[in-house]
Amino acid sequence: MYTLYYSQGACSVATQVVLHELQQDVKIIDVQQLDNFKEINPVGAVPTLVDGEQTLTEGAAIMLHILSKHKSSLFPGEEGPRQKAIEDIMFANATMHPAYGRLFFLSQNVSDEKVKQDILDSAAESINQLWEVVENQLKNKNFLGGDSPSAADIMLTVYSRWGAYFPVKIVFGEKTTQMLDAVQAMSSFKKADEAEQAVSSKKNTSN
């Protein structure tokens, strides 16, 4: 069994979804309930995954580790498609994720409301340009990986929900919207959401 350290709604959701897709048992632990998380991961970031004697950090590295370990349609075996899958994972993790991260940083660190709104709008425009890239890639297919969801589709779907936390307009194209809806309808995605909500409800009840 894997142990996944997570924060509710964070990018760690994607790791949990993929583990469910791979039919792997996973125990999830909310880092907000821990006093010593930095002893587990000095950076203090999620996801952090324990696999036996290994403690793995960094979202993309964790994703590639579990996809390489468990064969599935999420990660092609052929060299060409596999390279494309890796590029898509890195686009999600290293390009789209930081773009949304700027919204969180600006919201927390800019006090002047007018200035904050202006720079949030600017950050949102950069995000919209990235979603246009995704829309173009989906022009002739349903998912980045082709006919079925890939790990990158799952990662992007998790990030797509973060825009709702801010007073900005994030625009998704028609094909992108269809992809996001399809991924969120996956039983593994619903299971991950329900698991986090169950831990949160238990926490609130105990308080």
C-alpha positions in Angstrom: 0.0 0.0 0.0 1.1 3.5 -0.8 0.9 6.4 1.7 0.0 9.8 0.1 0.5 13.1 2.0 -1.9 15.6 0.6 -3.6 19.0 1.0 -7.3 19.1 0.1 -7.9 20.1 -3.5 -4.1 20.5 -4.2 -2.2 18.8 -7.0 -1.9 15.7 -4.8 -5.5 14.9 -6.0 -4.0 13.9 -9.4 -1.6 11.4 -7.7 -4.5 9.8 -5.9 -6.6 9.6 -9.0 -3.8 7.9 -10.9 -3.2 5.4 -8.1 -6.9 4.5 -8.2 -6.7 4.1 -12.0 -3.8 1.8 -11.5 -5.9 -0.1 -8.9 -3.4 0.5 -6.1 -4.3 0.8 -2.5 -3.5 4.1 -1.0 -3.7 5.6 2.5 -4.1 9.4 2.4 -2.9 11.7 5.2 -3.8 15.4 5.3 -0.7 17.4 6.1 -2.8 20.1 7.7 -3.3 17.6 10.6 0.5 17.0 11.1 2.9 19.0 13.2 6.0 17.4 11.8 5.4 17.1 8.0 8.7 18.8 7.2 10.4 15.9 8.9 8.9 13.8 6.1 9.4 16.3 3.3 11.7 19.2 4.3 10.2 21.4 1.5 6.8 20.9 3.0 5.1 20.3 -0.4 2.5 17.9 -1.6 2.2 15.4 -3.0 4.7 13.3 -1.0 4.4 9.6 -1.5 5.8 6.7 0.6 6.4 3.6 -1.4 7.9 0.9 0.8 11.2 2.3 2.1 11.1 5.2 -0.4 9.8 8.6 0.3 9.1 10.3 -3.0 8.7 14.1 -3.6 8.0 16.4 -6.6 4.7 15.8 -8.4 6.0 15.0 -11.9 8.7 12.6 -10.5 6.1 10.8 -8.4 3.7 10.5 -11.4 6.5 9.0 -13.6 7.5 6.6 -10.8 4.1 5.1 -10.4 3.3 5.1 -14.1 6.5 3.3 -14.8 6.0 0.8 -12.1 2.4 -0.2 -13.0 1.6 -0.7 -16.7 -1.7 0.9 -17.9 -3.2 2.9 -20.7 -2.2 6.1 -18.9 1.4 5.7 -19.9 2.2 4.2 -23.4 4.9 1.5 -23.7 6.0 2.6 -27.2 8.8 5.1 -27.3 7.2 7.8 -29.4 3.9 8.0 -27.5 5.7 7.6 -24.2 7.9 10.6 -24.9 4.8 12.6 -25.8 3.1 11.5 -22.5 6.2 12.6 -20.6 6.1 16.0 -22.3 2.5 16.4 -21.5 3.1 15.6 -17.8 5.9 18.1 -17.7 3.8 20.8 -19.4 1.1 20.2 -16.8 3.5 20.2 -13.8 6.2 22.7 -14.9 4.1 25.1 -17.0 0.4 25.1 -16.2 0.9 24.5 -12.4 3.2 27.4 -11.8 0.9 29.7 -13.9 -1.9 28.9 -11.4 0.6 29.2 -8.6 1.1 32.9 -9.4 -2.6 33.5 -8.6 -2.2 32.1 -5.1 1.0 34.1 -4.6 -0.4 37.4 -5.8 -3.6 36.9 -3.9 -1.7 36.3 -0.6 1.0 38.9 -1.0 -0.5 42.0 -2.7 -2.6 44.2 -0.3 -3.7 47.0 -2.7 -7.0 45.7 -4.1 -6.9 47.5 -7.4 -3.3 46.6 -8.0 -4.1 43.0 -7.0 -7.0 42.7 -9.4 -4.9 44.1 -12.3 -2.1 41.6 -11.8 -4.5 38.8 -11.2 -6.1 39.5 -14.5 -2.7 39.6 -16.1 -1.9 36.2 -14.6 -5.2 34.8 -15.7 -4.5 35.9 -19.3 -1.3 33.9 -19.2 -3.2 30.9 -18.0 -5.8 31.4 -20.8 -3.0 31.3 -23.3 -1.9 28.0 -22.0 -5.4 26.6 -22.2 -5.4 27.7 -25.8 -2.4 25.5 -26.3 -4.3 22.6 -24.8 -7.3 23.3 -27.0 -5.2 23.2 -30.1 -3.7 19.9 -29.0 -7.2 18.4 -28.6 -8.3 19.5 -32.0 -8.4 16.0 -33.5 -8.7 13.9 -30.3 -10.6 13.6 -27.1 -7.6 13.6 -24.7 -4.0 14.5 -24.8 -3.2 10.8 -24.9 -5.6 10.1 -27.7 -8.9 8.2 -27.1 -8.5 7.7 -23.4 -7.4 10.0 -20.5 -3.7 10.3 -19.8 -2.0 11.3 -16.5 -1.6 14.8 -17.9 -5.3 15.2 -18.6 -5.9 14.3 -14.9 -3.3 16.7 -13.7 -4.7 19.5 -15.8 -8.2 18.8 -14.7 -7.2 19.2 -11.0 -5.5 22.6 -11.8 -8.5 23.8 -13.8 -10.6 23.9 -10.6 -8.3 26.4 -8.9 -9.5 29.4 -10.9 -12.7 29.3 -9.0 -10.8 30.6 -5.9 -10.1 33.9 -7.5 -12.0 36.9 -9.1 -10.7 36.1 -12.6 -12.1 34.7 -15.8 -10.4 31.5 -16.9 -11.6 30.5 -20.4 -11.7 26.9 -21.6 -12.3 25.9 -25.2 -15.0 23.5 -26.3 -12.7 20.5 -26.7 -10.9 21.3 -23.4 -14.3 21.6 -21.6 -15.3 18.2 -22.9 -12.0 16.7 -21.7 -12.2 18.3 -18.3 -15.8 17.1 -17.8 -14.9 13.6 -18.9 -12.0 13.3 -16.5 -14.1 14.6 -13.6 -16.7 12.0 -14.4 -14.2 9.2 -14.0 -15.0 6.9 -11.0 -11.3 7.2 -9.9 -11.6 11.1 -9.8 -14.8 10.9 -7.9 -13.3 8.4 -5.5 -10.4 10.8 -4.8 -12.6 13.7 -4.1 -14.8 11.6 -1.8 -11.8 10.3 0.1 -10.5 13.8 0.8 -14.0 14.9 1.9 -14.3 12.0 4.2 -11.0 12.9 5.9 -12.1 16.5 6.2 -15.5 15.6 7.6 -13.8 13.3 10.2 -11.4 16.1 11.1 -14.3 18.6 11.6 -16.3 16.1 13.7 -13.3 15.5 16.0 -12.9 19.3 16.4 
